[in-house]
Amino acid sequence: MRKQLLLLCVFLALLVFGCVQTKGEPSSPQPKNNLGLTLQMPEQINVGEAFNGVYTVYSEKPSRFYLLVEGSKDGGLNRVIQTVVLNVSNSSVNSLNPFDVNETTGEFVSVDSFKSLGKYTFTVSAFDCASLEKAFKINDCFKIKYDEIKEIPPSVSASGSTAVILHERVDCNIDDNCFYEKLSTCSPAKVETDFSQVPKPESPIRFLLTIHGANGTNCIVNTFVLKYPLPENTTNSFEGAEMNCSVPQRDREKDSFILNFNPIAERVPNNIFWRCSGSYVDLLKGVTNSSR
């Protein structure tokens, strides 16, 4: 009897010790399938600028997911932009498309770039296809309409926003005084040229002068050539050419400062061959050398 009582006491002690040890261990249940979703997009872009936004789906195990992409503008209601079914074995990177409002239906439609100012927000939700197919008793989750799953919580979701703004633009046409007065507020200035409308070679040179971001720290200066005396069969090579010009602060503050675009006057101060570099300057050097 005494021996049985002793064994009973030892058993109870071990049982209590085991319970205490088990209770003291932290509980950290792991999900069956580690799933992640991230959005990457610029904080702000200009109207009409290319939008490079993406979302990435991560999955520890190969799985199929139903993706619901929604958008809103200036805090308004979310509207569906896109639905897609993805097979994800590790990760999948997908583009976010800019959207606009269809004035007739009020629905959001995908466009090549944002057309109006505002704050545009994307929300991407991922649903596990196996769970949806089981819930809706179908064999392909792609057959599910997006409005049927609105009340079902997603496996994971993420949101991100881009502000679409409009940089100040100054059109000086062919007014040199306007152009260089505004240019003095820019540092640095990038000069771009467009030769797509160059007329006959015997015409004199004329420029259209435009500045983007006139009061900012980085201005884009467009010089559209209206007329330019180039040899025959050379105008096409200048299309899309551009140059970057470095102008000292002391010169940019002068009202009389003018960049000299005459390719013959290479030794003239502030000539583009001294101040500028880029494809336009290289092409112009070639034309100048070949015409001498």
C-alpha positions in Angstrom: 0.0 0.0 0.0 2.8 2.3 1.0 4.6 1.5 -2.3 1.5 2.2 -4.4 1.0 5.5 -2.6 4.6 6.5 -3.3 4.2 5.7 -7.0 1.0 7.7 -7.2 2.7 10.7 -5.6 5.6 10.5 -8.1 3.1 10.3 -11.1 1.2 13.3 -9.9 4.4 15.3 -9.4 5.5 14.5 -12.9 2.1 15.4 -14.3 2.0 18.7 -12.5 5.6 19.5 -13.6 4.7 18.7 -17.2 1.6 20.9 -17.2 3.6 23.8 -15.7 6.3 23.4 -18.4 3.7 23.3 -21.2 1.8 26.3 -19.9 5.0 28.3 -19.8 5.9 27.8 -23.5 4.8 30.6 -25.8 2.3 29.6 -28.5 3.1 30.8 -32.1 0.9 29.1 -34.6 2.2 29.5 -38.2 -0.1 30.1 -41.2 -0.5 27.2 -43.6 0.8 29.3 -46.5 2.9 32.4 -45.9 1.4 35.0 -48.2 2.5 38.6 -48.8 1.5 41.5 -51.0 3.4 44.8 -51.6 2.7 47.9 -53.8 5.4 50.1 -55.3 4.6 53.4 -57.0 6.0 57.0 -57.2 4.8 59.4 -54.6 4.0 61.9 -57.3 4.1 62.3 -61.1 3.2 64.9 -63.6 0.0 64.8 -65.7 0.5 62.6 -68.7 3.8 61.2 -67.4 4.4 57.4 -67.6 3.3 55.7 -64.5 5.5 52.8 -63.2 3.5 51.2 -60.4 3.6 47.5 -59.6 2.2 45.1 -57.1 4.0 41.9 -56.0 2.4 38.7 -54.6 4.5 36.4 -52.5 3.6 32.8 -51.6 5.7 30.2 -49.7 3.9 27.4 -51.5 2.7 27.2 -55.2 -0.9 28.5 -55.1 -3.5 30.1 -57.3 -5.0 33.5 -56.3 -7.8 35.7 -57.4 -6.6 39.3 -57.4 -9.0 42.2 -57.2 -7.5 45.6 -58.1 -9.5 48.6 -57.1 -8.9 52.3 -57.4 -10.2 55.6 -55.9 -9.5 59.2 -56.6 -9.2 61.9 -53.9 -10.6 59.7 -51.2 -13.7 58.7 -53.2 -15.3 55.3 -53.4 -13.2 52.3 -54.5 -14.1 51.0 -58.0 -12.9 47.8 -59.6 -10.2 48.3 -62.2 -9.1 44.8 -62.9 -9.5 41.1 -61.8 -6.9 38.5 -62.5 -6.1 34.9 -61.5 -2.4 34.2 -60.8 -0.4 31.1 -60.3 2.2 32.0 -57.8 5.1 29.6 -56.9 7.3 32.1 -55.1 6.5 35.7 -56.3 4.8 37.4 -59.1 5.3 41.1 -60.2 2.4 42.8 -62.0 1.8 46.2 -63.4 -0.7 48.7 -61.9 -2.6 50.5 -64.7 -3.5 54.2 -64.6 -7.2 54.8 -64.6 -9.7 57.5 -65.5 -13.5 57.9 -65.0 -15.8 57.1 -67.9 -18.1 60.1 -68.0 -21.0 58.1 -69.4 -21.0 55.1 -67.0 -19.1 56.6 -64.0 -16.9 53.5 -64.0 -13.1 53.6 -63.9 -11.3 52.5 -67.0 -7.6 51.8 -67.7 -5.7 54.5 -69.6 -2.1 55.0 -70.8 -1.5 57.8 -68.3 -3.3 59.9 -65.7 -5.2 62.7 -67.4 -6.2 64.9 -64.5 -4.8 66.2 -61.2 -5.6 64.4 -57.9 -4.6 61.7 -55.5 -5.0 58.2 -57.0 -5.1 55.2 -54.6 -4.8 51.5 -55.5 -6.0 48.7 -53.3 -5.1 45.1 -54.3 -6.7 42.2 -52.5 -5.6 38.5 -52.9 -8.0 35.6 -52.4 -7.0 32.0 -52.2 -8.6 30.2 -55.2 -8.9 26.8 -53.4 -10.9 28.5 -50.6 -13.2 30.3 -53.1 -13.8 27.3 -55.2 -14.8 25.3 -52.1 -17.0 28.1 -50.8 -18.8 28.6 -54.2 -18.7 24.9 -55.2 -17.0 25.5 -58.5 -13.9 24.2 -60.2 -12.4 27.5 -61.4 -12.3 30.6 -59.3 -11.9 32.8 -62.4 -15.6 32.2 -63.0 -16.5 34.1 -59.9 -17.6 37.7 -60.4 -15.9 40.4 -58.3 -19.2 41.6 -56.7 -19.8 38.0 -55.4 -16.7 38.1 -53.2 -17.0 41.7 -51.8 -18.2 40.4 -48.4 -15.5 37.7 -48.2 -12.3 38.9 -46.3 -9.2 38.6 -48.5 -6.2 36.4 -47.6 -4.1 39.6 -47.8 -4.5 43.2 -49.1 -2.4 46.3 -49.5 -2.9 49.9 -50.6 -0.8 52.7 -52.0 -1.2 56.2 -53.5 0.3 58.5 -56.1 -0.3 62.3 -56.4 -0.7 63.5 -59.9 0.4 67.1 -60.2 1.1 69.7 -62.9 4.5 71.5 -63.0 4.4 75.1 -63.9 4.9 75.6 -67.7 6.0 78.9 -69.3 5.7 79.3 -73.0 7.9 82.2 -74.3 7.3 81.4 -78.0 10.2 83.3 -79.7 10.6 86.0 -77.0 14.3 85.7 -75.9 13.9 88.2 -73.0 11.0 86.1 -71.5 13.0 82.9 -72.0 16.2 84.0 -70.3 14.4 85.8 -67.5 12.6 82.6 -66.6 15.7 80.6 -67.2 17.5 82.5 -64.4 15.1 80.8 -61.9 16.1 77.3 -63.0 19.1 75.3 -61.8 19.9 73.2 -63.7 18.2 73.6 -67.0 17.7 70.8 -69.5 17.4 71.8 -73.1 15.5 69.5 -75.5 15.2 69.9 -79.3 12.5 68.7 -81.7 13.5 68.6 -85.3 10.4 66.7 -86.6 9.1 69.9 -88.4 12.3 71.3 -89.9 11.5 73.1 -93.2 13.7 73.7 -96.2 17.5 74.1 -95.5 17.6 77.7 -96.9 15.2 78.9 -94.2 16.7 81.0 -91.3 16.9 79.6 -87.8 14.0 80.2 -85.3 13.2 78.6 -82.0 10.1 78.1 -79.8 11.2 78.4 -76.2 9.3 76.6 -73.4 10.2 76.0 -69.8 8.6 73.4 -67.5 8.8 74.0 -63.7 9.8 77.6 -64.1 10.0 78.3 -60.3 11.4 74.9 -59.4 15.0 73.7 -58.7 15.1 71.5 -61.9 13.6 73.0 -65.0 13.1 71.4 -68.4 13.7 73.9 -71.2 12.3 72.9 -74.6 13.8 74.6 -77.7 11.6 73.6 -80.7 13.3 74.5 -83.9 11.0 76.2 -86.3 13.5 76.8 -89.1 17.1 75.6 -89.4 19.5 75.7 -92.3 20.7 72.1 -92.6 22.2 70.4 -95.7 19.8 68.1 -97.7 19.0 64.7 -96.3 20.2 65.4 -92.8 17.0 66.7 -91.0 15.7 63.3 -90.0 18.8 62.4 -88.1 18.1 65.4 -85.7 14.6 64.2 -84.7 14.5 63.7 -80.9 18.0 65.0 -80.4 18.6 66.8 -77.0 21.3 68.5 -75.1 22.1 69.5 -71.5 23.5 73.0 -70.9 25.5 74.3 -68.0 25.1 78.0 -67.4 27.0 79.7 -64.5 24.8 81.5 -61.9 26.4 84.9 -62.7 25.5 84.5 -66.3 21.9 83.3 -65.7 21.3 86.4 -63.6 22.1 88.7 -66.5 19.2 90.0 -68.5 21.3 90.0 -71.6 22.6 86.5 -71.3 21.9 84.4 -74.5 23.2 80.9 -75.4 24.6 81.2 -78.9 23.2 78.5 -81.2 25.3 79.4 -84.2 27.3 76.3 -85.1 29.9 78.3 -87.0 30.8 80.6 -84.1 32.5 78.0 -82.0 34.8 80.5 -80.3 32.0 82.9 -79.3 31.5 83.0 -75.5 28.5 80.9 -74.3 28.3 79.0 -77.6 26.5 75.7 -77.2 29.7 73.9 -78.0 31.2 75.3 -74.8 28.1 75.2 -72.6 26.2 72.1 -73.8 26.6 68.4 -74.4 24.4 65.7 -75.8 23.2 64.1 -79.0 22.1 67.5 -80.5 25.6 69.0 -80.1 27.3 65.8 -81.4 25.0 65.8 -84.5 25.5 69.5 -85.1 29.2 69.2 -84.9 29.0 66.5 -87.6 26.9 68.6 -89.9 29.1 71.7 -89.3 32.3 69.7 -90.2 30.7 68.1 -93.3 29.5 71.4 -94.6 32.9 73.2 -94.4 
